[in-house]
Amino acid sequence: MKMKKIYPVLFILVFCVTTLSCKGLSNGKNDMRTKFSWDFYISSPVHYSSELKYAKAFYGDNGEETVDVFDETAMAGLGNVTATPFSVNPPHGEVSIPKGIDMVWVSIADKKIYRANIKFSQQIQNKLLKAFREGFYSHWRESNMDFNEFNVTILPEGHLWLYLGIGNLRRVLICDTLKGEETHMTLKEFSEGFYNAFQTVDSLCSDEKENSFFNEHGSEYDKIWAFYAQRFNYQFDIQFENKQTELRKGNFIINFANGEILNHDDPGYFEQPSRPNKIEFPWIADDMLYTGHFYFDEEEMKKAFMDVYGNNPTQPGKIIIQVSKYNNWFDIYLEAGNKKYKFEKTKIHVFKQGVNDSDDKAVVIYDNHPQDGNDILNFIGE
């Protein structure tokens, strides 16, 4: 149980380090700015890593400047910049938005080398500019915040997703339609070091553990990430049997299947959400603080939205979480129109502590998945 309590503590630590820098604070004048402070990162899903030859992001009024990443392994997760390859020559001060990318990589799952040399369309540039300008308001920081991380996530079959983020406070998926092309470069041309160690791309991509995972779960984009990318019109509705319960504001964290992260109470730039992956929120009842962690089952979540929304993802709906009087039983539903789906496979654990107690005083009062121990509960392609 000990590791489970570290999860929110680590979140706070990462958040503090990343977002309290001067790059993260918005000046509040969001309507006309054209230059911003940001850095460039590359990542891949944890189990679908990539090896980079190089990656460049272009910026400047005419896209003439570059920020570069070289010779790194990318595998930290969708849009996740923690311990991912980062730029060796970050922009100094405020610069224009990213205008394009040029990158070459090996996809371990595909056993192929890809290249993407892409100038962003005006539509993508407009979305980037809108997000940079709007930012969001952080209840935790009690301040307007700016995005300061530009991330390109590499997926199998050459697909690339573009994110803006700021630590684990908010992450938004700007574009999920870009794609590189296979390039018939030799491994020696890709990397002398890899060539000396492996001789061929197939040999480089022959890790037994990784290949076993691919064989079990697959690596087809349309069967995994295409579902993650789907968006729906829904809200969360937390219902307490004890009507005196207070949902603590500013700490309702939602991680979505497409890699986006949202603090539910913070207004600002965010599109219609994808399916939820995991959520965390605290509440106060009878002078005690409870923190619930909810890990949704990937296949059940996929089925629920297909059953309830069908071919109409824009109809309004909600995910209802009902909390019992004694804070130790939970019913979870997805509703839209006249359809309703009850979730049966969500893994939940809840901590309890005094309102003013430190986290090390917290005790587990509910855990419906003790068999998982300290396992991290992720979606397959996260």
Sine and cosine of phi, psi and omega as CSV:
sin_phi,cos_phi,sin_psi,cos_psi,sin_omega,cos_omega
0.00,0.00,-0.37,0.93,-0.12,-0.99
-0.88,0.48,-0.69,0.73,-0.04,-1.00
-0.90,0.43,-0.52,0.86,-0.03,-1.00
-0.90,0.44,-0.53,0.85,0.01,-1.00
-0.98,0.21,-0.36,0.93,0.04,-1.00
-0.92,0.39,-0.46,0.89,-0.08,-1.00
-0.80,0.60,-0.83,0.56,0.00,-1.00
-0.93,0.37,-0.49,0.87,0.02,-1.00
-0.92,0.40,-0.69,0.72,0.05,-1.00
-0.88,0.47,-0.63,0.78,0.04,-1.00
-0.84,0.54,-0.71,0.71,-0.04,-1.00
-0.91,0.40,-0.65,0.76,-0.02,-1.00
-0.90,0.43,-0.73,0.68,0.01,-1.00
-0.88,0.48,-0.67,0.75,-0.02,-1.00
-0.88,0.47,-0.70,0.71,-0.04,-1.00
-0.88,0.48,-0.74,0.67,-0.07,-1.00
-0.90,0.44,-0.66,0.75,-0.14,-0.99
-0.99,0.14,-0.69,0.72,-0.22,-0.98
-1.00,-0.05,-0.26,0.96,-0.06,-1.00
-1.00,0.01,0.09,1.00,0.09,-1.00
-0.96,0.29,0.28,-0.96,-0.03,-1.00
-0.89,0.45,-0.42,0.91,0.02,-1.00
-0.89,0.45,-0.46,0.89,-0.11,-0.99
-1.00,0.05,-0.22,0.98,-0.10,-0.99
-1.00,-0.01,0.82,-0.57,-0.01,-1.00
-0.98,0.19,0.60,-0.80,0.07,-1.00
-0.99,0.10,-0.03,1.00,0.07,-1.00
0.99,0.15,-0.13,0.99,0.00,-1.00
-0.98,-0.21,0.98,0.18,-0.22,-0.97
-1.00,-0.10,-0.11,0.99,-0.24,-0.97
-0.99,0.15,-0.52,0.86,-0.15,-0.99
-0.83,-0.56,0.04,1.00,-0.06,-1.00
-0.91,0.41,0.56,-0.83,0.07,-1.00
-0.82,-0.57,-0.09,1.00,0.01,-1.00
-0.80,-0.60,0.60,-0.80,-0.15,-0.99
-0.54,-0.84,0.30,-0.95,0.08,-1.00
-0.99,-0.11,0.85,-0.53,0.00,-1.00
-0.43,-0.91,0.33,-0.94,0.09,-1.00
-0.79,-0.61,0.22,-0.98,-0.18,-0.98
-0.90,-0.44,0.74,-0.67,-0.03,-1.00
-0.68,-0.73,0.42,-0.91,0.09,-1.00
-0.83,-0.56,0.67,-0.74,0.09,-1.00
-0.57,-0.82,0.15,-0.99,0.09,-1.00
-0.59,-0.80,0.31,-0.95,0.12,-0.99
-0.82,0.57,0.47,-0.88,-0.10,-1.00
-0.82,0.57,-0.67,0.74,-0.07,-1.00
-0.99,-0.14,0.08,1.00,-0.05,-1.00
-0.74,-0.67,0.91,0.41,-0.16,-0.99
-0.97,0.26,0.22,-0.98,0.03,-1.00
-0.68,-0.74,0.43,-0.90,0.11,-0.99
-0.91,-0.41,0.80,-0.61,-0.05,-1.00
-1.00,-0.06,0.65,-0.76,0.28,-0.96
-1.00,0.04,-0.76,0.65,0.13,-0.99
-0.30,-0.95,0.30,-0.95,0.12,-0.99
-0.52,-0.86,0.76,-0.66,0.00,-1.00
-0.81,-0.59,0.65,-0.76,0.17,-0.98
-0.92,-0.40,0.76,-0.66,-0.02,-1.00
-1.00,-0.09,0.63,-0.78,0.11,-0.99
-0.55,-0.83,-0.26,-0.97,-0.11,-0.99
1.00,-0.08,0.31,-0.95,-0.07,-1.00
-0.84,0.54,-0.56,0.83,0.00,-1.00
-0.90,-0.44,0.32,0.95,-0.01,-1.00
0.92,0.40,0.52,0.85,-0.11,-0.99
-1.00,-0.08,-0.23,0.97,-0.01,-1.00
-0.99,-0.13,0.45,-0.89,0.02,-1.00
-0.76,-0.65,0.49,-0.87,0.21,-0.98
-0.84,-0.54,0.73,-0.68,-0.30,-0.95
-0.84,-0.54,0.54,-0.84,0.17,-0.98
-0.80,-0.60,0.70,-0.71,-0.04,-1.00
-0.78,-0.62,0.56,-0.83,0.29,-0.96
0.69,0.72,0.89,0.45,-0.02,-1.00
-0.67,-0.74,0.39,-0.92,0.14,-0.99
-1.00,-0.06,0.78,-0.63,0.00,-1.00
-0.94,-0.35,0.82,-0.57,-0.01,-1.00
-0.22,-0.97,0.46,0.89,-0.13,-0.99
-1.00,0.03,-0.19,0.98,0.00,-1.00
0.83,-0.56,0.24,-0.97,-0.05,-1.00
-0.87,0.49,0.90,-0.44,0.06,-1.00
0.94,0.35,0.04,1.00,-0.13,-0.99
-1.00,0.10,0.83,-0.55,-0.03,-1.00
-0.99,-0.13,-0.05,1.00,-0.01,-1.00
-0.93,0.36,0.87,-0.50,0.02,-1.00
0.87,0.49,0.47,0.88,0.06,-1.00
-0.98,-0.18,0.27,-0.96,0.11,-0.99
-0.83,0.55,0.75,-0.66,0.01,-1.00
-0.79,-0.61,0.16,-0.99,-0.18,-0.98
-0.95,0.32,0.55,-0.84,0.05,-1.00
-1.00,-0.03,-0.22,0.98,0.02,-1.00
-0.66,-0.75,0.91,0.40,-0.07,-1.00
-0.86,0.51,0.51,-0.86,0.04,-1.00
-0.87,0.50,0.59,-0.81,0.03,-1.00
-0.99,-0.14,0.81,-0.59,0.00,-1.00
0.95,0.30,-0.44,-0.90,-0.02,-1.00
-1.00,-0.06,0.72,-0.69,-0.02,-1.00
-0.73,-0.69,0.08,-1.00,0.00,-1.00
-0.95,0.32,0.16,-0.99,0.02,-1.00
-0.92,0.39,0.34,-0.94,0.13,-0.99
-0.86,0.51,0.69,-0.72,-0.04,-1.00
-0.93,-0.36,-0.23,0.97,-0.02,-1.00
0.08,-1.00,0.07,-1.00,-0.01,-1.00
-0.64,-0.77,0.45,-0.89,0.15,-0.99
-0.65,-0.76,0.86,-0.51,-0.09,-1.00
-0.44,-0.90,0.49,-0.87,0.04,-1.00
-0.76,-0.65,0.72,-0.69,-0.06,-1.00
-0.48,-0.88,0.34,-0.94,0.17,-0.98
-0.98,-0.21,0.80,-0.60,0.15,-0.99
-1.00,0.01,0.90,-0.45,-0.04,-1.00
-0.90,0.43,-0.63,0.77,-0.01,-1.00
-0.92,0.39,-0.64,0.77,-0.05,-1.00
-1.00,0.08,-0.36,0.93,-0.11,-0.99
0.85,0.52,0.69,0.72,-0.02,-1.00
-0.66,-0.75,0.40,-0.92,0.10,-0.99
-0.97,-0.22,0.73,-0.68,-0.01,-1.00
-0.85,-0.52,0.41,-0.91,0.18,-0.98
-0.72,-0.70,0.64,-0.77,0.13,-0.99
-0.78,-0.63,0.89,-0.45,0.11,-0.99
-0.85,-0.52,1.00,-0.07,-0.24,-0.97
-0.80,-0.60,0.80,-0.60,0.22,-0.98
-1.00,-0.02,0.81,-0.59,-0.07,-1.00
-0.91,0.41,0.67,-0.74,0.05,-1.00
-0.90,0.44,0.27,-0.96,0.03,-1.00
-0.89,0.45,-0.55,0.84,0.03,-1.00
-0.88,0.47,-0.71,0.71,0.03,-1.00
-0.91,0.41,-0.68,0.74,0.01,-1.00
-0.89,0.46,-0.61,0.79,0.02,-1.00
-0.91,0.41,-0.63,0.77,0.03,-1.00
-0.91,0.40,-0.68,0.73,0.06,-1.00
-0.86,0.50,-0.72,0.69,-0.02,-1.00
-0.89,0.46,-0.68,0.73,0.00,-1.00
-0.88,0.48,-0.71,0.70,-0.02,-1.00
-0.92,0.40,-0.70,0.72,0.03,-1.00
-0.86,0.50,-0.67,0.75,-0.03,-1.00
-0.94,0.33,-0.67,0.74,-0.09,-1.00
-0.97,0.24,-0.66,0.75,-0.08,-1.00
0.81,0.59,-0.61,-0.79,0.02,-1.00
-0.26,-0.97,0.23,-0.97,0.06,-1.00
-0.98,-0.18,0.77,-0.64,0.01,-1.00
-0.98,-0.21,0.89,-0.46,0.10,-0.99
-0.91,0.41,-0.57,0.82,0.00,-1.00
-0.89,0.45,-0.68,0.73,-0.04,-1.00
-1.00,0.00,-0.27,0.96,-0.08,-1.00
0.82,0.57,0.74,0.67,-0.06,-1.00
-0.35,-0.94,0.39,-0.92,0.20,-0.98
-0.95,0.32,0.63,-0.78,-0.04,-1.00
-0.82,-0.58,0.55,-0.84,0.08,-1.00
-0.95,-0.30,0.55,-0.84,0.19,-0.98
-0.92,0.40,0.65,-0.76,0.01,-1.00
-0.70,-0.71,0.16,0.99,0.01,-1.00
-0.81,-0.59,0.84,-0.55,0.11,-0.99
-0.96,-0.29,0.89,-0.45,-0.10,-1.00
-0.86,-0.51,0.69,-0.72,0.18,-0.98
-0.93,-0.36,0.87,-0.50,0.01,-1.00
-0.98,-0.21,0.79,-0.61,-0.03,-1.00
-1.00,-0.04,0.80,-0.60,0.02,-1.00
-0.88,-0.48,0.28,-0.96,0.05,-1.00
-0.84,0.55,0.36,-0.93,0.03,-1.00
0.92,0.40,0.33,0.94,0.09,-1.00
1.00,0.06,0.04,1.00,-0.04,-1.00
-0.95,0.31,0.57,-0.82,0.00,-1.00
-0.74,-0.67,0.73,-0.68,0.07,-1.00
-0.91,-0.42,0.67,-0.74,-0.02,-1.00
-0.96,-0.27,0.76,-0.64,0.00,-1.00
-0.82,-0.58,0.44,-0.90,0.33,-0.95
-0.88,-0.48,0.59,-0.80,-0.01,-1.00
-0.41,-0.91,0.06,-1.00,0.15,-0.99
-0.49,-0.87,0.99,-0.13,-0.06,-1.00
0.84,0.54,-0.62,-0.79,0.08,-1.00
-0.98,-0.19,0.33,0.95,-0.01,-1.00
-0.99,0.10,-0.72,0.70,0.10,-0.99
-0.45,-0.89,0.64,-0.77,0.08,-1.00
-0.63,-0.78,0.74,-0.67,-0.03,-1.00
-0.81,-0.59,0.64,-0.77,0.04,-1.00
-1.00,0.00,0.92,-0.39,-0.06,-1.00
-0.99,0.11,-0.64,0.77,-0.06,-1.00
-0.49,-0.87,0.72,-0.70,0.03,-1.00
-0.82,-0.58,0.42,0.91,-0.09,-1.00
-0.90,-0.44,-0.03,1.00,-0.04,-1.00
-0.98,0.19,0.45,-0.89,-0.04,-1.00
-0.43,-0.90,0.72,-0.69,0.11,-0.99
-1.00,0.08,0.07,-1.00,0.00,-1.00
-0.87,-0.50,0.57,-0.82,0.05,-1.00
-0.89,0.45,0.70,-0.72,0.05,-1.00
-0.85,-0.53,0.69,-0.73,-0.11,-0.99
-1.00,-0.01,0.87,0.50,0.07,-1.00
-1.00,0.04,0.61,-0.79,0.08,-1.00
-0.97,0.23,0.34,-0.94,0.03,-1.00
-0.90,0.43,-0.54,0.84,0.04,-1.00
-0.91,0.42,-0.63,0.78,0.07,-1.00
-0.93,0.36,-0.54,0.84,0.00,-1.00
-0.94,0.33,-0.75,0.66,-0.04,-1.00
-0.33,-0.95,0.86,-0.52,0.06,-1.00
-0.88,0.48,-0.63,0.78,-0.01,-1.00
-0.89,0.45,-0.73,0.68,0.04,-1.00
-0.91,0.42,-0.61,0.79,0.00,-1.00
-0.90,0.44,-0.70,0.72,0.00,-1.00
-0.90,0.44,-0.53,0.85,-0.05,-1.00
-1.00,0.06,-0.55,0.83,-0.17,-0.99
-0.82,-0.57,-0.38,0.93,0.00,-1.00
0.95,0.32,-0.66,0.75,-0.04,-1.00
-0.73,-0.68,0.34,-0.94,0.07,-1.00
-0.90,0.44,-0.66,0.75,0.01,-1.00
-0.85,0.53,-0.66,0.75,0.00,-1.00
-0.93,0.38,-0.63,0.77,0.06,-1.00
-0.86,0.52,-0.57,0.82,-0.10,-1.00
-0.98,-0.17,0.45,0.89,-0.14,-0.99
-0.97,-0.26,0.34,0.94,0.02,-1.00
-0.85,0.52,0.82,-0.58,-0.12,-0.99
-0.89,0.45,-0.67,0.75,-0.03,-1.00
-0.91,0.42,-0.70,0.71,0.01,-1.00
-0.90,0.43,-0.70,0.71,-0.02,-1.00
-0.91,0.41,-0.55,0.84,0.07,-1.00
-0.90,0.44,-0.64,0.76,0.04,-1.00
-0.90,0.43,-0.69,0.72,0.01,-1.00
-0.88,0.47,-0.66,0.75,-0.01,-1.00
-0.90,0.43,-0.58,0.81,-0.03,-1.00
-0.98,0.22,-0.67,0.74,-0.16,-0.99
-0.94,-0.33,-0.22,0.98,-0.05,-1.00
0.99,0.15,0.16,-0.99,0.04,-1.00
-0.61,-0.80,0.33,0.94,-0.01,-1.00
-0.97,0.23,0.78,-0.62,-0.03,-1.00
-0.84,0.55,-0.71,0.70,-0.09,-1.00
-0.92,0.39,-0.36,0.93,-0.03,-1.00
-1.00,-0.07,-0.19,0.98,-0.02,-1.00
-0.82,-0.57,-0.95,0.32,-0.18,-0.98
-0.97,0.24,-0.44,0.90,0.08,-1.00
-0.88,0.48,-0.58,0.82,0.08,-1.00
-0.95,0.32,-0.64,0.77,0.02,-1.00
-0.86,0.50,-0.56,0.83,-0.09,-1.00
-0.97,0.25,-0.32,0.95,-0.06,-1.00
-0.90,0.45,0.66,-0.75,-0.03,-1.00
-0.89,-0.45,0.49,-0.87,-0.06,-1.00
-0.64,-0.77,0.39,-0.92,-0.02,-1.00
-1.00,-0.08,1.00,-0.03,0.00,-1.00
-0.54,-0.84,0.34,-0.94,0.06,-1.00
-0.80,-0.60,0.26,-0.97,0.13,-0.99
-1.00,-0.09,0.64,-0.77,0.02,-1.00
-0.75,-0.67,0.96,-0.27,0.00,-1.00
-1.00,-0.07,0.85,-0.52,-0.06,-1.00
-0.87,-0.48,0.82,-0.57,-0.02,-1.00
-0.96,-0.28,0.75,-0.66,0.08,-1.00
-0.91,0.42,-0.61,0.79,0.12,-0.99
-0.99,0.17,0.95,-0.30,-0.12,-0.99
-0.95,0.32,-0.17,0.99,0.03,-1.00
-1.00,0.04,-0.02,1.00,-0.04,-1.00
-0.95,0.31,0.62,-0.78,0.03,-1.00
-0.91,-0.41,0.83,-0.55,0.11,-0.99
-0.98,0.18,0.90,-0.44,-0.09,-1.00
-0.92,0.38,0.79,-0.61,-0.11,-0.99
-0.99,0.15,0.61,-0.79,0.15,-0.99
1.00,-0.10,-0.01,1.00,-0.04,-1.00
-0.74,-0.67,0.46,0.89,0.01,-1.00
-1.00,-0.08,1.00,-0.07,-0.15,-0.99
-0.98,-0.18,0.80,-0.61,0.00,-1.00
-0.88,-0.47,0.82,-0.57,0.15,-0.99
-0.97,-0.24,0.82,-0.58,-0.08,-1.00
-0.99,-0.17,0.32,-0.95,-0.04,-1.00
-0.87,0.49,-0.53,0.85,-0.04,-1.00
-1.00,0.09,0.17,0.99,0.04,-1.00
1.00,-0.05,-0.13,0.99,0.01,-1.00
-0.96,0.29,0.45,-0.89,0.05,-1.00
-0.76,-0.65,0.68,-0.73,-0.02,-1.00
-0.63,-0.78,0.74,-0.67,0.29,-0.96
-1.00,0.09,0.91,-0.41,-0.18,-0.98
-0.78,0.62,-0.52,0.85,-0.12,-0.99
-1.00,-0.02,-0.07,1.00,-0.09,-1.00
-1.00,-0.08,0.91,-0.42,0.04,-1.00
-0.96,0.27,0.35,-0.94,0.03,-1.00
0.69,-0.72,-0.19,-0.98,-0.16,-0.99
-0.88,0.48,0.87,-0.49,0.12,-0.99
-0.19,-0.98,0.71,-0.71,0.00,-1.00
-1.00,0.02,-0.03,-1.00,0.12,-0.99
-0.84,0.54,0.69,-0.72,-0.17,-0.98
-0.98,0.17,0.36,-0.93,0.20,-0.98
-1.00,0.03,-0.11,-0.99,0.05,-1.00
-0.87,0.49,0.57,-0.82,0.07,-1.00
-0.97,0.24,0.52,-0.85,0.05,-1.00
-0.97,-0.23,-0.83,0.56,0.06,-1.00
-0.47,-0.88,0.46,-0.89,0.01,-1.00
-0.68,-0.73,0.35,-0.94,0.04,-1.00
-0.58,-0.82,0.77,-0.64,0.09,-1.00
-0.48,-0.88,0.51,-0.86,0.02,-1.00
-0.97,-0.26,0.45,-0.89,0.11,-0.99
-0.57,-0.82,0.37,-0.93,-0.03,-1.00
-0.88,-0.48,0.77,-0.63,0.04,-1.00
-0.58,-0.81,0.78,-0.63,0.04,-1.00
0.80,0.61,0.71,0.70,0.07,-1.00
0.90,0.43,0.34,0.94,0.08,-1.00
-0.87,-0.50,0.58,-0.82,0.01,-1.00
-0.98,-0.20,0.79,-0.61,0.04,-1.00
-0.90,-0.43,0.63,-0.78,0.08,-1.00
-0.78,-0.62,0.87,-0.49,-0.03,-1.00
-0.97,-0.25,0.69,-0.72,0.07,-1.00
-0.89,-0.45,0.83,-0.56,-0.09,-1.00
-0.84,-0.54,0.88,-0.48,0.00,-1.00
-0.93,-0.38,0.94,-0.35,-0.07,-1.00
-0.98,0.19,0.53,-0.85,0.06,-1.00
-0.98,0.20,0.78,-0.62,-0.13,-0.99
-0.88,0.48,-0.76,0.65,-0.05,-1.00
-0.93,0.37,-0.61,0.79,0.04,-1.00
-0.91,0.41,-0.64,0.77,0.02,-1.00
-0.91,0.42,-0.65,0.76,0.04,-1.00
-0.88,0.48,-0.74,0.67,-0.03,-1.00
-0.90,0.43,-0.66,0.75,-0.05,-1.00
-0.85,0.52,-0.74,0.68,-0.04,-1.00
-0.95,0.32,-0.55,0.83,0.07,-1.00
-0.91,0.41,-0.69,0.73,-0.03,-1.00
-0.92,0.38,-0.66,0.75,-0.12,-0.99
-1.00,0.10,-0.67,0.74,-0.09,-1.00
-1.00,-0.05,-0.48,0.88,-0.03,-1.00
0.83,0.55,-0.81,-0.58,0.00,-1.00
-0.98,-0.19,0.35,0.94,-0.05,-1.00
-0.79,-0.61,0.95,0.32,-0.09,-1.00
-0.95,0.33,-0.20,0.98,-0.04,-1.00
-1.00,-0.01,-0.16,0.99,0.02,-1.00
-0.91,0.41,0.63,-0.78,-0.04,-1.00
-0.93,0.36,0.64,-0.77,0.03,-1.00
-0.49,-0.87,-0.03,-1.00,0.04,-1.00
-0.39,-0.92,0.48,-0.88,0.18,-0.98
-0.99,-0.16,0.88,-0.48,-0.05,-1.00
-0.98,-0.20,0.79,-0.61,0.11,-0.99
-0.89,-0.46,0.91,-0.41,0.00,-1.00
-0.99,-0.17,0.81,-0.59,-0.05,-1.00
-0.94,-0.34,0.78,-0.63,-0.07,-1.00
-0.94,0.34,0.23,-0.97,-0.02,-1.00
-0.83,0.56,-0.60,0.80,-0.06,-1.00
-0.99,-0.16,0.23,0.97,0.14,-0.99
0.88,0.48,0.48,0.88,-0.05,-1.00
-0.71,-0.71,0.35,0.94,0.10,-0.99
-0.50,-0.87,0.61,-0.79,-0.14,-0.99
-0.64,-0.77,0.74,-0.68,0.16,-0.99
-0.89,-0.45,0.73,-0.68,-0.09,-1.00
-0.79,-0.62,0.75,-0.66,-0.05,-1.00
-0.71,-0.70,0.46,-0.89,0.25,-0.97
-0.92,-0.39,0.79,-0.61,0.00,-1.00
-0.79,-0.62,0.65,-0.76,0.16,-0.99
-0.37,-0.93,0.73,-0.68,-0.06,-1.00
0.87,0.50,-0.77,-0.63,0.01,-1.00
-0.97,-0.25,0.33,0.95,-0.02,-1.00
-0.93,-0.37,0.53,-0.85,-0.06,-1.00
-0.56,-0.83,0.69,-0.72,0.00,-1.00
-0.78,-0.63,0.79,-0.62,0.05,-1.00
-0.99,-0.13,0.78,-0.62,0.03,-1.00
-0.99,0.14,0.74,-0.67,-0.03,-1.00
-0.90,-0.44,-0.21,0.98,-0.16,-0.99
-0.91,-0.41,0.14,0.99,0.00,-1.00
-0.91,0.42,0.73,-0.68,0.04,-1.00
-1.00,-0.09,0.79,-0.61,-0.17,-0.99
-0.74,-0.67,0.68,-0.73,0.29,-0.96
-0.65,-0.76,0.56,-0.83,-0.12,-0.99
-0.78,-0.63,0.71,-0.70,0.07,-1.00
-0.96,-0.29,0.50,-0.87,0.01,-1.00
-0.75,-0.66,0.68,-0.73,0.05,-1.00
-0.39,-0.92,0.24,-0.97,0.10,-1.00
-0.90,0.43,0.48,-0.88,-0.06,-1.00
-0.83,0.56,-0.59,0.81,-0.05,-1.00
-0.98,-0.22,0.12,0.99,-0.01,-1.00
-0.98,0.22,0.46,-0.89,0.15,-0.99
-0.96,0.27,0.32,-0.95,-0.08,-1.00
-0.88,0.47,-0.44,0.90,-0.02,-1.00
-0.95,0.32,-0.11,0.99,0.08,-1.00
-1.00,-0.01,-0.12,0.99,-0.08,-1.00
-0.95,0.31,0.57,-0.82,0.05,-1.00
-0.80,-0.60,0.48,-0.88,0.03,-1.00
-0.98,0.18,0.81,-0.59,0.04,-1.00
-0.93,-0.37,-0.18,0.98,0.01,-1.00
-0.45,-0.89,0.74,-0.68,0.04,-1.00
-0.41,-0.91,0.95,-0.32,-0.03,-1.00
-0.99,-0.11,0.22,0.98,0.04,-1.00
-0.63,-0.77,0.78,0.63,-0.03,-1.00
-0.88,0.47,-0.37,0.93,-0.01,-1.00
-0.92,0.40,-0.31,0.95,-0.03,-1.00
-0.99,0.14,-0.24,0.97,0.00,-1.00
0.82,0.57,-0.81,-0.58,-0.04,-1.00
-0.99,-0.15,0.24,0.97,0.00,-1.00
-0.86,0.51,0.64,-0.76,0.10,-1.00
-0.99,0.11,0.76,-0.65,-0.13,-0.99
-0.98,-0.19,0.98,-0.18,-0.07,-1.00
-0.86,-0.51,0.37,-0.93,0.22,-0.98
-0.95,0.33,0.37,-0.93,-0.09,-1.00
-0.84,0.55,-0.75,0.66,-0.11,-0.99
-0.99,-0.17,0.33,0.94,-0.06,-1.00
-0.94,0.34,0.00,0.00,0.00,0.00
